[in-house]
Amino acid sequence: MDIGGTLVKLVYFEPKDITAEEEQEEVENLKSIRKYLTSNTAYGKTGIRDVHLELKNLTMCGRKGNLHFIRFPSCAMHKFIQMGSEKNFSSLHTTLCATGGGAFKFEEDFRTIADLQLHKLDELDCLIQGLLYVDSIGFSGKRNVTTFKVRPSNSKAWCLGKGELGYLGSKEIVPSPQAHVPPSRLCIFSRKCRSLSASRTFSLSSPHGTLG
């Protein structure tokens, strides 16, 4: 779970290889939570499950299943924590993996209200590992990396990937599918990136110096 300043992003793995014996042993609480998360595409007025991002038939930790992506505004975080308490999440797991500033901001609320501990992870590490993982398995089994072709403008240049530059300005940034970009050439597009000249090549073989 990534708890950002404006948006919370939640990833849920739904096992699909449950045996008949496992199904009989499952507590009703777990069945209720799984049904609630996977049978809805909207939760309340602001929660959304992005069906088009769902990754199907994955193998994670020896189990096969689907990966769901859910998001909701950070201002609704207390409602989520309260729901966790009402559905008794802590009877299934006592710890949630979390990153982002909200992992620190809401840590005490998770502990006191929902009886859950947060295992806090470095945000940049999660981002890079997530990009590499999604690139390794692709969406719906297809490897696909998207870079951008840009039209010249007088705005500052920002690196997008594989030596190409994007421009923040009035000109439109047009996405176009490209060949696979090796991880060492991957560039993270961010407004915080350093302005680059159009002739400079780019590599993330040493990410700390580049992104610092």
Steps between C-alpha positions, in 0.01 A plus 500: 500500500634842399351775716567826319406856579193499274447137396528156659596214268420148618610174335308180579606151392205265448605133501322293235651158574314439826443131561172355624664425834630855533158639413339295776754621753467866402336717761192693394681825570756432226231399250307818578804724446597330172145524367475866597827594329460297181126525430493880505662760278401788728513531877287769653508832314874525433662155498575351156640168380679551168381193313705587191821475706423156643779246449365149455647153544810607690713280722599667825658321796405168345133590458315579176250782486407850391642834611246778558571874522276715719521873572321754714569855626728531802233708672296177527781317678326505837192334343724228361661442840158487662382248239808289578397501863137410423598215265758383753798501262733432791352152546656407165821704497652718767734690265450698180782606269482875437703780347460874446474779753165371621666184628644720775203735533239226551716241675356572844141493369554159340639369829238643737186478285553192280757315712734485198872566478652669193819358352640818345703476179709751308287669234765523227602137552135396462464707184807353332423142604141543382609633160744214453238244605227633269754521216600137561146363477325760283129580498277204417814298427639746245821694559438862411709808570370840397731794433413836346567689180489875544468808288763771546411797712674774692426332831752321718586144401436206731626146447232239431700190415746342260671833434181677392390830647156630583401864534285663764322774314221573257600224259330167540696197617394215273534140627627237259585131553872421476721195530589362840713736708755321722475589872839673487358745244173563679425861586230608743307801369444750776467873541779468752744368238793717407477708183710336229647617173367335184835345414567327833467121524336354808558186705386372838787257547588716802158626615607668822707765325236558234193525720657663804 
